[in-house]
Amino acid sequence: VDATALWIRLLADIRRAGATLEEVAPFRPALEAALGWMRDSGDPDRDGLLEYFDTTGHGLSNQGWKDSADSVQWRDGRLAEGALALCEVQASAYAAAVGGAELLDELGGDGGPWRAWADELAERFRASFWVEDEHGPYPAVALDGAKRPVDSLTSNIGHLLGTGLLDERERMLVADRLVSPELSSGFGLRTMATSAAGYWPLAYHGGSVWTHDTAIAIAGLAA
């Protein structure tokens, strides 16, 4: 579910890194189609958030980078039921809409509607994803099919930093959680916090450390 937004972000990054307008102009139709996919196909119930659900019964139950069947859990260990809207997918979609809007403006299009879409996504995220435990507030890993915030603390929140989705206070709350003993193992970022019932240090997406996941969080902290 995140591939389309990540492609848009890559195209915007290529332009920021020095590609000429002539070099990126041939991708404008694909850019406009990808933005449209986020708004339409990626958001089938039109609630302003990207989500996924396996309608076939034999595909992937989870379609973010943590694609194992048990990767989205409640804090008490229950599996979340879809359709699921992952927190980091919303952040990526926000960054894609803002970057895509900037690129469309440069190519003679109108990025205004996509900035407005991004603003609405950010408001929806702020109203829906934040939960709280004994240490304070943090973003839930996802919303479930009933639009309830799935309250396990996970490394997914590290992917929110550097996207522009969070305000300054929210960024600091996320940064504090990333370096807490619950998530920071000393050797990298745990995919699931030790406070979650489903945590196990060798679980594929339920506690093990992934290099690229940690690296994305480090890049976000630096940003």
N, C-alpha and C positions, 0 to 999 in steps of 0.2 A: 504493500500500500504506500510505501514511502518512495518508491523508485521514481515516480513522476516528479515529485517535488525536488528530489535530489538532482534530477537532470536539469531542471530549471535553474537551480542554485549553481550548478556547475557552469552552465552557459553564462550566467551573470558574472561568476568569478572569472571566467576566461576573458570577458570584456574588461573587468576591473584590472586584470593582470596585464593588459596591454593589447589585446586583440583589437583590430580596427573594426569600424562599423561595417566595412565591406566584407570582412571575414565572417561576421556573425549574422549579417543580413539574410543570407539564405536560410537560416534557421527560424526566421520569424513565423512562418506558418506552423511549424512544430511547436514553437513557444506558445502561440495563441491557443493551439489545440491542447497543449499540456495544462495551461492555466484553466481552460474550460473543463478539462477532465477533473481537476481538483474541485471545482465548484459543483459539477453535475454528477459524474459517475462516482467520484470519490466520496460524495456526500449524498447518498441515495435518499435519505429522509429529510434533506434540506434543513438541517438544524445548525449549519455553519461549521461542522466539524467533519474531518475525514475519518472514515471507519471502514471496517471489513467484516465479512461474515461468509463462511463457507456454505454456500447454498446447495452444493452438490452432495455433501455428506461424505466425500472421500478425498477432499483436498486438505490443505493446511488449515488447522483450526486457528493458528496465529500467523499473521502475515506481515509483521514487522521484522526487524533484524533478529529479534528473539523469537524464532519461529517454531520452537518446541511446544508440544501440546500443553505443558504445565507452566509456561513462562509467565502467564498473567494470573496471579493469585491474590486473593484477599489476605490480609495480615494473619488471619486465623488458619490459613492453609487451603481454604476452599478455592476451587478453580472458578474464575470469572467466566460468565456466559455472554456470548455476543448478541448483536453486533458490538465490536469493541472499537473504541476510539483511543488510541495510544497517545500519551502526553507528548512524546518526542516527535510524533508525526504531525501534530498540530504546530509545533515550533518550526518544523521544517517547511510546512505549508505556508506559515506566516512569512518566513524568510524568502521563500520562493515567490510569493505574491509581491513582496516589496521589491525584490531584485528584478523580477520579471516586469514590473511596472516601470522601473527605471530604464530598463532596456527597451521596452516598447516606446517610451517617450523619445529616446534617442533615435529610434528607427522610424519616427514619424507617426506613431500610433498614439493611443490614449491610455496611459497607465492609471488614470484616476479611479476607474471602477475597481481595479485590483487593489489599490491602496485602501479603498473603502472596505473591500472584502476582508483584507487583512486586519483592519481595525475592528471589524465586527467579530472576527475569529478571536482576537485577543480579549475582547470583552467577554465573550462566551467562555473562554478558557478561565479567565479570572473568576468568573462567577461559579464555575462548575467543578474545577479540578482540585482546588485547595482543600486539604484535610488537616487534621491536627492530632498530635499525640502528646504524651507527657513532656516532650521536649519543644513543642511548638508546632507551627504550621509548615507544611511541605506539599508539593504537588503529588497527587495520586498517580499511579502508573497508567491508569486508563479510566474511561467511563465504560460501564457495562451496557448490556442491551436495554436495561431500564433507566439508563442515564445516571446511574449511581457511581460515585467515585470509588474505584477499587483501591483500598487504602494501604497496600503494602508499599514500603519504602524500597526503591530500586535504583540502580545506576542509570535508568532511563532519564532521570531528572538532569543528569549531567549534559545531555544533548540539548537542553533548553537554553543553556548559556551561549551567548554570542549570536543568537538568532534575532534579537530585538523583541521577542515576545514578552519578556518580563521587565517590570520596572526595577528601579535601583534597590528598593527594599526586598523585593522578591528574589533578585539575583543574589543578594547577601544571604538570604535564608537558604537558598539552594547551595551556595558555596559552603556554608557552615555544615550542612548535612553531608556534603561530599567528603569533607575531611574528618568527619566524626568516626569514632571507632566502629560504629555499626556498618559503615560502608567502606572505609579505608582500611585495607588489610595490612598496609606497610609494604606490600609488593604490588599493589594495584587496587583497582576499585572492584569491590564485590558486586556481582550482578543483582544480588538481593541482600538486604540488610539482615544482620544477625537477629534483629528483633522480630522478624517474620517467622511464623510457625513452619513454613516450608523451606527455610534456609538450610542448606548443607554445603560445605565448602567445595565439594566436588560435583555438585549438581550443575548440569549443563548451562542453564540460564537461571539457576536458583541459588547462586552463591559463589560460583567459580569466578576467577578473574580473566577477563578478555583484554588483550593488549589494545586492540583498536577502540574498544569501549572506553578504556582508561585514557587513551590518547585524545579522544574527542572531548572528554571531560576536562583534561588538562588545557586543551586549546580554548575551551569555553571559559575556564577560570582565568587564563591569560587575557582573553578578550575583555 
